[in-house]
Amino acid sequence: MSVAISSGKLVSDLMDLVRREGHERGDRLPSIRKLSAKMGLGRNAIRDGLLEAQSKGFVKIEPRQGVYV
């Protein structure tokens, strides 16, 4: 069973994780699979959150390369 979480809350949680782990602009984030395990959410939810974060300018998604702050 999955827990419903709003996209705004997920983006906020992702950015909090980025800050806690000390990632800076240009750093590559962990894979969606690793983020999913750290946050206890499904990979699809993480992917959707990263897409939302990209639309707000927080991260840059480079296909087949990774997600960068």
VEXSE-33465 format. One record per residue: residue number from 0; x, y, z of N, C-alpha, C, CB in turn. Coordinates in Angstrom, 3 decimals, always signed. Glycine has a CB too. Example, Ala and Ser with C-alpha at 12.3 -4.5 7.8 and 13.67 -1.06 7.14 Angstrom:
REM residues 2
     i         nu         nv         nw        cau        cav        caw         cu         cv         cw        cbu        cbv        cbw
     0    +13.190     -5.690     +7.800    +12.300     -4.500     +7.800    +13.200     -3.300     +7.800    +11.308     -4.473     +9.046
     1    +12.850     -2.250     +7.080    +13.670     -1.060     +7.140    +12.900     +0.030     +7.870    +14.084     -0.598     +5.725
This chain:
REM residues 69
     i         nu         nv         nw        cau        cav        caw         cu         cv         cw        cbu        cbv        cbw
     0     +0.845     -1.174     +0.000     +0.000     +0.000     +0.000     +0.891     +1.236     +0.000     -0.962     -0.002     +1.218
     1     +0.588     +2.206     -0.845     +1.387     +3.420     -0.922     +0.693     +4.551     -0.189     +1.648     +3.808     -2.379
     2     +1.486     +5.510     +0.231     +0.979     +6.674     +0.930     +0.876     +7.818     -0.067     +1.889     +7.053     +2.134
     3     -0.273     +8.490     -0.095     -0.447     +9.617     -1.000     +0.328    +10.810     -0.463     -1.946     +9.965     -1.173
     4     +1.015    +11.498     -1.356     +1.783    +12.679     -0.979     +1.626    +13.700     -2.097     +3.297    +12.333     -0.724
     5     +1.443    +14.955     -1.734     +1.255    +15.982     -2.762     +2.580    +16.259     -3.451     +0.678    +17.284     -2.150
     6     +2.512    +16.715     -4.702     +3.738    +16.979     -5.455     +4.542    +18.099     -4.802     +3.408    +17.342     -6.912
     7     +3.862    +19.105     -4.247     +4.562    +20.194     -3.573     +5.324    +19.710     -2.356     +3.586    +21.271     -3.167
     8     +4.705    +18.826     -1.581     +5.361    +18.253     -0.397     +6.540    +17.392     -0.813     +4.363    +17.420     +0.434
     9     +6.376    +16.627     -1.884     +7.451    +15.766     -2.354     +8.643    +16.593     -2.820     +6.957    +14.864     -3.484
    10     +8.386    +17.666     -3.564     +9.478    +18.541     -4.009    +10.177    +19.135     -2.793     +8.947    +19.672     -4.939
    11     +9.413    +19.586     -1.820     +9.978    +20.139     -0.588    +10.839    +19.101     +0.124     +8.859    +20.630     +0.345
    12    +10.350    +17.876     +0.226    +11.097    +16.798     +0.877    +12.379    +16.467     +0.106    +10.217    +15.542     +1.002
    13    +12.300    +16.461     -1.226    +13.486    +16.202     -2.047    +14.537    +17.286     -1.833    +13.106    +16.119     -3.537
    14    +14.112    +18.543     -1.802    +15.055    +19.637     -1.630    +15.651    +19.630     -0.212    +14.363    +20.982     -1.914
    15    +14.858    +19.227     +0.778    +15.389    +19.077     +2.135    +16.477    +18.002     +2.162    +14.254    +18.721     +3.130
    16    +16.245    +16.897     +1.465    +17.225    +15.823     +1.391    +18.510    +16.322     +0.723    +16.647    +14.617     +0.620
    17    +18.361    +17.096     -0.331    +19.521    +17.656     -1.037    +20.337    +18.521     -0.076    +19.069    +18.491     -2.275
    18    +19.659    +19.362     +0.693    +20.361    +20.242     +1.639    +21.037    +19.440     +2.762    +19.375    +21.262     +2.244
    19    +20.309    +18.473     +3.320    +20.855    +17.663     +4.425    +22.111    +16.907     +4.001    +19.799    +16.668     +4.929
    20    +22.119    +16.432     +2.766    +23.258    +15.643     +2.299    +24.386    +16.520     +1.744    +22.802    +14.660     +1.234
    21    +24.179    +17.839     +1.756    +25.242    +18.754     +1.364    +25.485    +18.875     -0.132    +26.483    +18.336     +2.005
    22    +24.500    +18.518     -0.940    +24.658    +18.663     -2.389    +24.648    +20.139     -2.759    +23.538    +17.906     -3.147
    23    +25.507    +20.506     -3.680    +25.579    +21.877     -4.155    +25.260    +21.923     -5.639    +26.965    +22.480     -3.880
    24    +25.087    +23.144     -6.160    +24.763    +23.324     -7.582    +25.786    +22.578     -8.437    +24.734    +24.838     -7.962
    25    +25.275    +21.793     -9.371    +26.131    +21.018    -10.260    +26.381    +19.591     -9.798    +27.430    +21.708    -10.415
    26    +26.055    +19.283     -8.538    +26.235    +17.921     -8.027    +25.173    +16.997     -8.600    +26.182    +17.902     -6.486
    27    +25.581    +15.765     -8.830    +24.646    +14.744     -9.298    +23.949    +14.113     -8.100    +25.376    +13.662    -10.141
    28    +22.641    +13.949     -8.217    +21.866    +13.311     -7.153    +21.938    +11.797     -7.286    +20.400    +13.783     -7.187
    29    +21.633    +11.087     -6.196    +21.562     +9.625     -6.283    +20.490     +9.207     -7.299    +21.256     +9.010     -4.887
    30    +20.556     +7.961     -7.715    +19.588     +7.433     -8.673    +18.173     +7.452     -8.092    +19.971     +6.006     -9.085
    31    +17.198     +7.375     -8.968    +15.801     +7.332     -8.530    +15.592     +6.141     -7.595    +14.841     +7.243     -9.751
    32    +16.202     +5.023     -7.896    +16.066     +3.831     -7.049    +16.601     +4.101     -5.640    +16.812     +2.633     -7.679
    33    +17.757     +4.765     -5.542    +18.329     +5.066     -4.223    +17.508     +6.113     -3.488    +19.774     +5.549     -4.364
    34    +17.035     +7.133     -4.209    +16.178     +8.140     -3.577    +14.888     +7.500     -3.062    +15.851     +9.276     -4.573
    35    +14.359     +6.579     -3.840    +13.138     +5.879     -3.459    +13.338     +5.120     -2.143    +12.705     +4.910     -4.576
    36    +14.470     +4.438     -2.031    +14.762     +3.686     -0.804    +14.963     +4.629     +0.381    +16.014     +2.807     -0.997
    37    +15.666     +5.744     +0.168    +15.924     +6.696     +1.257    +14.644     +7.341     +1.758    +16.894     +7.775     +0.798
    38    +13.736     +7.639     +0.837    +12.537     +8.384     +1.198    +11.347     +7.486     +1.495    +12.181     +9.335     +0.098
    39    +11.471     +6.198     +1.196    +10.386     +5.270     +1.469     +9.185     +5.453     +0.554     +9.953     +5.415     +2.885
    40     +9.449     +5.911     -0.672     +8.384     +6.124     -1.656     +8.691     +5.335     -2.913     +8.221     +7.628     -1.987
    41     +7.682     +5.154     -3.747     +7.860     +4.430     -4.998     +8.686     +5.216     -6.009     +6.515     +4.089     -5.591
    42     +9.302     +4.501     -6.936    +10.128     +5.146     -7.958     +9.325     +6.099     -8.826    +10.791     +4.100     -8.829
    43     +8.075     +5.751     -9.125     +7.247     +6.646     -9.942     +6.980     +7.961     -9.223     +5.920     +5.970    -10.299
    44     +6.748     +7.897     -7.921     +6.518     +9.121     -7.145     +7.771     +9.988     -7.147     +6.103     +8.781     -5.692
    45     +8.937     +9.372     -6.990    +10.198    +10.119     -7.001    +10.411    +10.752     -8.372    +11.392     +9.194     -6.638
    46    +10.179     +9.981     -9.424    +10.336    +10.513    -10.781     +9.425    +11.712    -11.000    +10.038     +9.427    -11.825
    47     +8.171    +11.587    -10.592     +7.228    +12.696    -10.752     +7.664    +13.913     -9.939     +5.817    +12.261    -10.332
    48     +8.176    +13.684     -8.741     +8.668    +14.778     -7.915     +9.865    +15.476     -8.534     +9.031    +14.268     -6.550
    49    +10.760    +14.682     -9.139    +11.919    +15.277     -9.802    +11.500    +16.079    -11.034    +12.922    +14.188    -10.200
    50    +10.507    +15.587    -11.764     +9.997    +16.345    -12.909     +9.391    +17.669    -12.460     +8.952    +15.521    -13.676
    51     +8.671    +17.648    -11.351     +8.095    +18.876    -10.789     +9.206    +19.816    -10.327     +7.146    +18.547     -9.610
    52    +10.229    +19.253     -9.675    +11.362    +20.071     -9.211    +12.088    +20.701    -10.400    +12.350    +19.213     -8.374
    53    +12.181    +19.962    -11.493    +12.816    +20.518    -12.696    +11.989    +21.671    -13.258    +12.997    +19.422    -13.769
    54    +10.671    +21.516    -13.259     +9.815    +22.580    -13.791     +9.916    +23.853    -12.955     +8.361    +22.109    -13.848
    55    +10.307    +23.700    -11.673    +10.476    +24.862    -10.789    +11.915    +25.371    -10.784    +10.051    +24.507     -9.365
    56    +12.782    +24.712    -11.531    +14.166    +25.168    -11.647    +15.105    +24.697    -10.551    +14.186    +26.629    -11.676
    57    +14.687    +23.725     -9.742    +15.530    +23.245     -8.646    +16.571    +22.225     -9.101    +14.667    +22.634     -7.568
    58    +16.218    +21.425    -10.099    +17.137    +20.396    -10.600    +17.104    +20.399    -12.122    +16.763    +18.986    -10.043
    59    +18.098    +19.738    -12.709    +18.163    +19.566    -14.163    +18.269    +18.075    -14.433    +19.379    +20.353    -14.798
    60    +17.336    +17.547    -15.207    +17.344    +16.128    -15.555    +18.014    +15.971    -16.907    +15.901    +15.536    -15.576
    61    +19.091    +15.204    -16.942    +19.805    +14.888    -18.175    +19.510    +13.422    -18.498    +21.364    +15.155    -18.037
    62    +18.692    +13.176    -19.536    +18.332    +11.789    -19.861    +19.555    +10.883    -19.994    +17.530    +11.750    -21.152
    63    +19.450     +9.726    -19.357    +20.469     +8.663    -19.371    +21.788     +9.091    -18.735    +20.725     +8.217    -20.795
    64    +21.798    +10.236    -18.031    +22.999    +10.687    -17.342    +22.754    +10.888    -15.849    +23.501    +11.978    -17.962
    65    +21.609    +11.463    -15.506    +21.310    +11.670    -14.101    +20.562    +12.961    -13.854    +22.572    +11.658    -13.303
    66    +20.394    +13.241    -12.578    +19.700    +14.456    -12.130    +20.718    +15.297    -11.390    +18.450    +14.126    -11.215
    67    +20.784    +16.571    -11.745    +21.772    +17.484    -11.181    +21.077    +18.635    -10.474    +22.712    +18.016    -12.275
    68    +21.684    +19.094     -9.374    +21.145    +20.232     -8.630    +21.412    +21.481     -9.448    +21.780    +20.344     -7.196
